[in-house]
Amino acid sequence: MMIGCVKLFNGKQSKGDYTEISYYDDADREVAPEEASRVRIREILANGEVVKESWGFCGVVRKPA
């Protein structure tokens, strides 16, 4: 599966020209979406300026040892 970020150009963004979705594990490494425990969603203008950024939890839930 792809590792890194996904860019969406679907016209559904609230402020940006496109949306990037990046997936991370518990050690802040970029991972495939099905291995992720956290996600970062950023709305970006065509000139590269970030207008909105959100973080959240997703995917893999790990039990404490």
N, C-alpha and C positions, 0 to 999 in steps of 0.2 A: 504494500500500500504506500501511497505517497506520504512523505514526511515533509513538513514545512507548513506554508500557509496556503490557503485557498482564497482566490480573489473572485468576488461576485460582481457582475456588471448587469444586474437585473432591473435597475431603475426603482427598486423598492427602498433605497436608503433615505433616511430622513434629512440629511444635510450633505453628505459626501457624494463624490462622483462614483466611488466604488467602495466595497467592503472587503477587508481582509480578515480571515478567521485563522488563527494559529492555535495549534494543539500542543500541550506540554504535559510532562509527567511530574511526579512529586519532587524530582531533583532539578526542575526547570529546564529540562532538555526537550527540544522539539521532537515530537513523536507522531506516529500515524493516529488518526482520529479514534480508532478502536482501542488504542492503548492509553489514551489521554485521561488525566484526572482533572485537568484545568484547561480552560479555553480563554483566548483573548480575541475580542472582536473590535476592530477599528474601522471607522468611517474616514475616508481619505479623499481630499480634493485632487483634481488632476495634476496640480503642481506639487503634490507630495505632502501637503500640510494635513496633519491629523486634526479632525474636527470633533471626534468623539471616540472614546476608548472605554471598553467595559471588560471586566474579568469575571469569570464564574467557574464553578465546579461542574464536572460532567464525567460520564463514562465510568471508568474503573473505580470501584470503592474498595479500599483496602482496610482490613480489620487491624486494630492495634495488636502488637505482638505480646 
